[in-house]
Amino acid sequence: MDFLAILETFGLPVAMVIGLAFYIRSKDKQTAKEQHWIREELSRENRENASRHEGILITLIDQQKIMQQMIIEIRTKQRTMIEVIAMIMDSRNKDDEFEKEFVYKKREDL
């Protein structure tokens, strides 16, 4: 159909409505494509960020567990050293032979 024929047959308001309908239809298709692209792009980026954050969180939790184990190990060693020093100090006051026996026994345990 010719635009001028529609204008002569139905008048200017109907021709304007038809033109506006085609314009809206083309913009609606373009908007739908843009929205689809935005949804896909943002979804992909969100998935990547979530997996990256998950990896960081897992690493931090693992490091915290390792640090807790190291702290427990250091405290155990510290207590042992304090006990050894206390026993050595006590044994010096009592008997040199007891000190030698204790130190020798500890070396065998290692």
Secondary structure, 3 states (H helix, E strand, C coil): CCHHHHHHHHCHHHHHHHHHHHHHHHHHHHHHHHHHHHHHHHHHHHHHHHHHHHHHHHHHHHHHHHHHHHHHHHHHHHHHHHHHHHHHHHHHHHCHHHHHHHHHHHHHHC
